[in-house]
Amino acid sequence: MSKSQELFTEAKKIIPGGVNSPVRAFKAVGGNPPFMVRGKGSKIVDADGKEYVDFVASWGPLILGHAHPEIIEALSATMKNGTSFGAPTELEVDLAKAIIHAVPSMDMVRLVNSGTEATMSAIRLARGYTKRDKILKFEGCYHGHADGLLVKAGSGAATLGVPDSPGVTAGLAKDTLTLPYNDLAKVKELFEREGDSIACIILEPIAGNMGVIPPVDGYLQGLRELTQSHGTLLIFDEVISGFRVAYGGAQELFGITPDLTCLGKIIGGGLPVGAFGGKRELMEQMAPVGPVYQAGTLSGNPLAVTAGLKMLEILGREGFYDALEEKAKKFTDGLAANVKESGIPVFMTRVGSIFCSFFREGEVVDFASAAGSDTARFGKYFSEMLSSGIYIAPSQFEAGFVSDAHTEEDLDKALEAHRKALKSL
Ligand SMILES: *Cc1c(COP(=O)(O)O)cnc(C)c1O
């Protein structure tokens, strides 16, 4: 038995499914997950010494790759002064400034510990501000695991076939309205009926948890106009897209200004962080200025904030996103050429350095079309890639991430593995 298998067997006895987040367990693709011991740049090494080129990037945060020397150095320096105070620090002010400076719609921001906390708190704020209960989310979008958001949810919930989790009360589920992604006409219809009782629309401006699905032309603009005319807040969940598709996220890329924005992943530089923010008028509803309560013992943690600050500093350097775009485009063009050669039906999407290959004929624009993918074929493809030393997410419904750390050699190796994998299907 491999060391990873041994560890997994042991883990399953004491941690449900052996993992602390469900998709890590490889349930959708079969086999045992390798346990990781270290990472450097684009590569990770498992407990049995096998090396992989990593396209999961800790599910998005590691846009600079693993153990970036400047981030490690900054962390080491901060760590010496203590790891948590539960009192304000200058580092938090610096990160807040960096975020607000980058994200067009944000006048103020509050730091939390995860994307889940960010979306949960932003929705509480939207409800508190509008004095309305209902929210609208879209099928296959994932906004973390807060109760009211596990309705028709993406990510692991979709992968494991439990988009509507037990344990969510009927009352909460009733206040979460859902519609298909990318269908503006349906939102218009709903808003004609009950727009004035909807507190907010929350969405991923680029869907990244049912595979990757970009918004169709006019969709985000249409949502912006509809929400504005009904006094409904528009929340962009940019936990993946923030600082990923552009320094200012999807809102910069598409030129749409949401009322509130949720961030996570990249802004923690690989440590646990989330944030939500927006217009001053809204954010001043938060305690202790206003009545909407939200708190966190470790929020604004010095280590997490240090990693995030250094990360944002590096991302802000001249030409970073142009270079990443070029690299990702060249790579996905290579994937597309392999697909064409193989004759296997695959629908590919990419926005910046986020990409996805849906194993199906025809376009993918929403959850229904994503769900029409051949997941058994994906599973075989996944296993082939893994055994060739290419680590991709163990689910058809997750994104792939190109990082600044991927070298030409890494990407060539991945393309060769991809070509071979497609041939074997
Ligand atoms: C990952 C993710 C979340 C949840 O973030 P956690 O840090 O896992 O709680 C929320 N929204 C989106 C779009 C995400 O991709």
The ligand as an SDF file (V2000), in Angstrom:
LIG
                    3D

 15 15  0  0  0  0  0  0  0  0999 V2000
  -14.3720   29.0040   -2.9820 C   0  0  0  0  0  0  0  0  0  0  0  0
  -15.5640   29.8660   -3.1690 C   0  0  0  0  0  0  0  0  0  0  0  0
  -16.3360   30.3270   -2.0860 C   0  0  0  0  0  0  0  0  0  0  0  0
  -16.1050   29.8330   -0.6800 C   0  0  0  0  0  0  0  0  0  0  0  0
  -14.8980   30.1820   -0.1780 O   0  0  0  0  0  0  0  0  0  0  0  0
  -14.3060   29.3440    1.0870 P   0  0  0  0  0  0  0  0  0  0  0  0
  -13.0710   30.0830    1.4280 O   0  0  0  0  0  0  0  0  0  0  0  0
  -14.1030   27.9600    0.5890 O   0  0  0  0  0  0  0  0  0  0  0  0
  -15.3410   29.4040    2.1420 O   0  0  0  0  0  0  0  0  0  0  0  0
  -17.3350   31.2250   -2.3270 C   0  0  0  0  0  0  0  0  0  0  0  0
  -17.6010   31.6610   -3.5620 N   0  0  0  0  0  0  0  0  0  0  0  0
  -16.9040   31.2350   -4.6350 C   0  0  0  0  0  0  0  0  0  0  0  0
  -17.2170   31.7750   -5.9820 C   0  0  0  0  0  0  0  0  0  0  0  0
  -15.8810   30.3120   -4.4690 C   0  0  0  0  0  0  0  0  0  0  0  0
  -15.2310   29.8500   -5.5400 O   0  0  0  0  0  0  0  0  0  0  0  0
  1  2  1  0
  2  3  1  0
  2 14  2  0
  3  4  1  0
  3 10  2  0
  4  5  1  0
  5  6  1  0
  6  7  2  0
  6  8  1  0
  6  9  1  0
 10 11  1  0
 11 12  2  0
 12 13  1  0
 12 14  1  0
 14 15  1  0
M  END
$$$$
